[in-house]
């Protein structure tokens, strides 16, 4: 009787440098919307009208609200680790914007991140939440475009957020980085 060692198949994980090279070489098409999460190339969900509308509304509102205090980026890469280059819908990062001319912002540049969800709510609340908490992003919000709610995650510790709250579109909230500014959540949604 022979005893054979069983090996399980493993996924080939990529680094950010390899991922960027694949894009540069055309292995990943420029029309494909992907991001690198924990070494895996993830196809991003289609941008449905609710997602696009809420993303643009939130970007416009926060850009005006945080003028001179932060740089608001929309759907742009964020270097979190050697194996993660996500593209959050909105990233509120340290100014000035020119500091990112030669490299993407890193976790330490982030005030807070926002994902807008119409079809990926559970993914954003679970996988993305863990990714951002592990990178020590102090605050992460998920805008539920369909349910017209905002999920706020704050104070990461050992890869999870210690505080998680859900708010309605009519609420007014404050952010950890800018506690003196009132944020009217209704501005993230089109009027009813």
HUURJO-V873219 format. One record per backbone hydrogen bond with DSSP energy under -0.5 kcal/mol. NH is the residue of the N-H (numbers start at 1). CO is the residue of the C=O. Records with the same first field share a line. If there is no record, write none. Layout:
NH->CO + CO
This chain:
4->2
13->11
14->39
16->82
19->15
20->16
21->17
22->18
23->19
24->20
25->21
26->23
27->22
28->22
29->27
32->29
34->32
35->42
36->85
37->35 + 40
39->83
40->37
42->35 + 40
44->33
48->46
52->48
53->49
54->50
55->51
56->52
57->53
58->54
59->55
60->56
61->57
62->58
63->59
64->60
65->61
66->62
67->64
69->66
70->66
71->93
72->70
73->71 + 91
75->88 + 89
76->88
78->86
79->105
80->78 + 84
81->84
84->81
85->36
86->78
90->114
91->73
92->112
93->71 + 91
94->109
99->96
100->97
101->98
107->79
109->106
110->107
111->92
112->92
113->139
114->90
115->141
117->143
124->120
125->121
126->122
128->123
129->124
130->126
131->127
132->128
133->129
134->130
135->131
136->133
137->132
138->136
140->153
141->113
142->151
143->115
144->142 + 149
145->117 + 143
146->117
148->144
149->144
150->167
151->142
152->150 + 165
153->140
154->163
155->138
157->160
159->133
160->157
162->155
163->154
165->152
167->150
169->148
171->168
173->183
175->178
179->176
181->178
182->180
183->173
184->182
185->171 + 183
187->184
188->185
189->186
